[in-house]
């Protein structure tokens, strides 16, 4: 059991992964609650001071057919209309097709009471022969109108950009949006936490499975008891990443208990990234496995004869990267 406690992966991975998974679930719940609050939010009447992101409503008395259409990069289509409320103020609004259908009577009344130029009627328009329909409430989020949209819409209705902004403002009311009460924030946090939890838990599960396979192989080869016995009497710092006895290599980073007799080839090299430098050791076994450990492997009580033999083997087949490539080819030939 002492050996197994050393080579098994740190339980901190399971603990931290579980905590992150619980935090992810909590963020998802908070996001759903925020989304519910967003759907239940009530719009307030639009006032003299208008702020982007506010959730306001107007009571529409007049509305044109579409004045401008645009397709965004994500494929979303925006269709803009000109509207006028019961107090005579003009607005640029963005509606979906389904939402626009609610204003069919308003649109009919608009053009029956208009001079026919397609713009929202003004005070000089001829009186309508139709009875004015009841105003229809339009609620949405205040959004900024891009300058390119203003220029195009103004040209379409025969106005200058300055006159258009004076009449309709430099904003529009988007009826497809609801106020953001934090649901997107919680969704973003849940995504990051969920990804981190998945990586930790999946890695811990993978290392646990790898350790179980290693122990089964040792048991099958009748080496498990010997490996545990040698580890029990092994001298060295048990906090190090790797330990070596007279017959086994114990690595906690890779969850390995490897008989030294299985080691065919060893290669040591330095990894450098910017100012960070790290020495690693790669081992190649007779069955073709490649195992990487850090330099601490060689700071333990490796038998001198064994160390000399594995380095002589590596040097004999070329050494360095070339030796590694040659060894891999030879292994494949031997196993084929």
Buried (B, 14 or more C-beta within 10 A) or exposed (E): EEBBEBBBBEEEBBEBBBEBBEBBBBBBEBBEBBBEBBEEBEBEEBEEEBEEEBBBBBBBBBBBEEBBEBEEEEEEEBBBBBBBBEEEEBBBBBBEEEBBEBBEBBBEBBBEBBEEEBBBBEEEBEEBEEEEBEBBEBBBBBBEBEEEBBEBBBEBBEBEBEEBBEBBBBBBBBBEBBBBBBBEBBBEBBEEBBEBBBEBBEEBBEBBEBBEEBBEBBEEEEBBEBBBEBBEEBEBEEEBBBBBBEBBBBBBBBBBBBBBEBBBBBBBEEEEEEEEEEBBBBBBBEEEEBBEBBBBBBEBEBEEEBEEBBBEBBEEBEBEEEBBEBBBEBBEEEEE
